[in-house]
Amino acid sequence: MRFPSAVRRDPEVDDWFAAPDHEPRRLAQPWFERMRDCGADVRELLHDGHPTACVGDAAFCYVNAFSAHVNVGFFQGASLADPNRLLQGTGKRMRHVKVRWGETVDDAALGELIAAAYRDMRARR
């Protein structure tokens, strides 16, 4: 997916995380920060109401918050190596990792998936 309107730092994304009384968004924020930190060419926007990270204008990851969990999503997740079997979904391309309150997530493995998605999208552009 291409988003020519993506910008280096979108104030609407920051507002999304700052929404009062929405604790699941706080759980999603560190993962979005990892996406932001992938490289100087990372851009962002709200797409379908949730923060989306792009390499230039090409989307590679997103986060979304629900009442019981957070999704860390990958636009080309089906093509990513996932030795720790974190990815869920059966779509042709997209996959996600569910992060739940009080459950342990393998931070290193999820961080590597984010980095791999970034590298993969850079190679595709």
C-alpha positions as CSV (number, residue, x, y, z in Angstrom):
1,M,0.0,0.0,0.0
2,R,1.2,3.5,-0.9
3,F,0.5,6.6,1.1
4,P,1.9,9.7,-0.5
5,S,0.5,11.8,2.4
6,A,2.8,10.1,5.0
7,V,5.0,12.5,6.9
8,R,8.1,12.2,9.1
9,R,6.1,12.8,12.3
10,D,2.3,13.1,12.1
11,P,0.7,15.1,15.0
12,E,-2.5,13.0,14.5
13,V,-0.6,9.9,15.4
14,D,0.6,11.5,18.6
15,D,-2.9,12.6,19.3
16,W,-4.1,9.0,18.8
17,F,-1.7,7.8,21.5
18,A,-2.6,10.6,23.8
19,A,-6.4,9.9,23.8
20,P,-7.6,10.0,27.4
21,D,-9.0,6.8,28.9
22,H,-7.6,4.6,26.3
23,E,-4.9,2.5,28.1
24,P,-4.5,-0.1,25.3
25,R,-3.1,2.6,23.1
26,R,-0.3,3.1,25.7
27,L,0.5,-0.6,25.3
28,A,0.8,-0.1,21.5
29,Q,3.0,3.0,21.7
30,P,6.4,1.4,22.4
31,W,5.9,-0.8,19.4
32,F,5.1,2.1,17.2
33,E,8.2,3.9,18.6
34,R,10.3,0.9,17.4
35,M,8.8,1.4,13.9
36,R,9.7,5.1,14.0
37,D,13.2,4.3,15.0
38,C,13.9,1.9,12.0
39,G,15.4,4.6,9.8
40,A,15.4,8.2,8.7
41,D,13.1,7.3,5.8
42,V,10.2,6.2,8.0
43,R,7.1,8.2,7.5
44,E,3.7,7.8,9.3
45,L,0.0,8.6,9.1
46,L,-3.3,7.5,10.5
47,H,-4.8,4.9,8.1
48,D,-8.2,3.5,8.8
49,G,-8.0,5.2,12.2
50,H,-4.7,3.6,13.4
51,P,-1.0,4.6,13.3
52,T,0.7,3.2,10.2
53,A,4.5,3.3,9.5
54,C,5.9,3.6,6.0
55,V,9.2,3.4,4.3
56,G,8.8,6.6,2.3
57,D,5.2,6.1,1.1
58,A,5.1,2.3,1.3
59,A,3.4,0.9,4.4
60,F,5.3,-1.7,6.4
61,C,3.7,-1.9,9.9
62,Y,0.8,-0.6,12.0
63,V,-0.5,-0.8,15.5
64,N,-4.1,-0.9,16.6
65,A,-5.6,-1.0,20.1
66,F,-8.7,-3.0,21.1
67,S,-10.2,-3.5,24.5
68,A,-8.5,-6.8,25.2
69,H,-5.3,-6.6,23.1
70,V,-3.1,-4.6,20.7
71,N,-2.3,-5.7,17.2
72,V,1.2,-5.0,15.8
73,G,0.5,-5.5,12.1
74,F,2.7,-6.3,9.1
75,F,1.6,-5.4,5.6
76,Q,3.9,-8.0,4.1
77,G,3.9,-10.3,7.1
78,A,3.3,-13.5,5.1
79,S,6.7,-13.2,3.6
80,L,8.6,-12.6,6.8
81,A,10.7,-15.2,8.6
82,D,9.0,-15.9,11.9
83,P,11.1,-18.5,13.8
84,N,9.4,-17.7,17.1
85,R,5.9,-18.2,15.5
86,L,4.5,-14.9,16.7
87,L,2.6,-14.0,13.6
88,Q,-1.1,-14.7,13.3
89,G,-3.4,-14.5,10.3
90,T,-4.2,-16.3,7.1
91,G,-4.4,-13.5,4.6
92,K,-2.5,-13.5,1.4
93,R,0.0,-10.8,2.7
94,M,-0.9,-9.3,6.0
95,R,-0.1,-10.8,9.5
96,H,-0.2,-9.5,13.0
97,V,1.0,-10.2,16.5
98,K,-1.4,-9.8,19.4
99,V,0.0,-8.2,22.5
100,R,-2.3,-8.7,25.6
101,W,-2.2,-7.0,29.0
102,G,-0.4,-9.2,31.6
103,E,1.0,-11.7,29.0
104,T,4.6,-11.9,28.2
105,V,5.7,-11.1,24.7
106,D,9.1,-11.9,23.3
107,D,10.3,-8.3,22.9
108,A,13.4,-9.2,21.0
109,A,11.5,-11.4,18.5
110,L,8.8,-8.8,17.9
111,G,11.4,-6.1,17.6
112,E,13.2,-8.2,15.0
113,L,9.9,-8.7,13.1
114,I,9.5,-5.0,13.0
115,A,13.1,-4.5,11.8
116,A,12.7,-7.3,9.2
117,A,9.4,-5.7,7.9
118,Y,11.3,-2.4,7.5
119,R,14.2,-4.0,5.6
120,D,11.8,-6.0,3.5
121,M,9.8,-2.9,2.4
122,R,13.0,-1.0,1.7
123,A,14.1,-3.8,-0.6
124,R,10.7,-3.8,-2.4
125,R,10.7,-0.1,-3.1
